[in-house]
Amino acid sequence: MTPLLRKFLGLNWVLLLSMVGLIVFGVFSIESAARHLPQGGEYYADRQKVWALIGGVVYLVTALTDYRWIKYLALPMYLAGLGLMIAAMFVDNEVHQLNFAGVSFQPAQFMVVAGFIAMAVMLQQMPRLHPLLDLPIVKVGMIAVMSLVPFALVALMGDMGSALVWLPVVGVVMLTGGIPFRYLSFIMLIGLALVPPLFFIVLPSASERGTQRIELYLDMLNDREVDIQGDAYAPHYIGMAVGKAGWKGVGHLADANKGSIHDKKYIPWKTAHNDFIFAVIAEEQGFRGSMVLVTIYGVLLIQALFISYYSRDLSGQVIVCAVVALFFAHIFENIGMHIRIMPITGIPLPLISYSGTFLLMCMFMLGLIQSVWIHRNVVPAEDVTKPITLSRRGRRQVIGKRRGEGRSNANEGTQRGEAL
């Protein structure tokens, strides 16, 4: 059996099948969600299939390649992300998208991925350079610098959704990176203290629309009068679509005769296949279909956390947990804005929303998780003679092995003494 085939057979099939199930669910939903667009729903569903096939190649190449190679690309990816973010600030559109060869892409989404990969590699490599770099205060300082710069750029763009994603991702990086809880508590207090100036000073100066969305959300939450034909149009009708669906929903591609709000174009039809796709899923598939979607997400994330436990080094554990945090943040924000526990944010639903480049990034991240699983027992030759920053499980295995060796040596000594 060749090493490549052995790796392929060693894939975590629960993770793979969960990912494939979500992609199929997404293609099925996009066909209905995009039916009011000029090209029709089948056009966008077919394009999503093409992106999924390309993403499948990216997924397999990433999964079958040792994830430790990422340390050589971490810094270039991080610097490229910052460069793209700065370039996007000069683009005159609402979401600060860049276009390459007809393909739209948001640098803010790429920057989050590049950021946590760079932080994971930094936490792994810093102790090898000098013992002082292993101090928690030094790690916190490095993580703060590496995260605050892109966070500030995202905030200046007024992209509230992408800015909120940074918070759980950085928190999980610190938690899994070995930062003591007292430091985390202090950072949380500082973060809470910064909320008022961020809301009243930074956000209004960067984007008036972001402030209006938060104020609108608070007004609707407190049952104040809002203009449902104006700013409150989207949250009102997507909430209605979710609330009236019932157990079974109105059915796939249902028309107005069956009570479909989406067929009447009340759900913002230009973005129904992107940001508001959960409203279409909830209306057509009902509570039953929505729970199936959430359950598959749960299986995917729990399986990823299971894989993080088996990571042999710190960088692998941090990367896996950061991906879980990013997916959870996107899922919580997207579904949350549909059921009115979050303000409206331009955040896509991972593997479900129509977005070719974001689908590729999601499959790349899941490929990294698969790589951590496949290479969990592989120790590179260069790491044999160098100190390794192990994960908690790795440290427990080493300690247990040493204790076992100590007991066997003691037993051998006792047996020799009895023989003499």
Secondary structure, 3 states (H helix, E strand, C coil): CCHHHHHHHCCCHHHHHHHHHHHHHHHHHHHHHCCCCCCCHHHHHHHHHHHHHHHHHHHHHHHHCCHHHHHHHHHHHHHHHHHHHHHHCCCCCCCCCEEECCEEECHHHHHHHHHHHHHHHHHHHHHHHCHHHHCHHHHHHHHHHHHHHHHHHHHHHCCHHHHHHHHHHHHHHHHHCCCCHHHHHHHHHHHHHHHHHHHHHHHHHHCHHHHHHHHHHHHHHCCCCCCCCCCCHHHHHHHHHHHCCCCCCCCCCCCHHHCCCCCCCCCCCCCCCCCCHHHHHHHHHHHHHHHHHHHHHHHHHHHHHHHHHCCCEHHHHHHHHHHHHHHHHHHHHHHHHHCCCCCCCCCCCCCCCCCHHHHHHHHHHHHHHHHHHHCCCCCCHHHCCCCCCECHHHHHHHHHHHHHHHHHHHHHHHHHHHHC
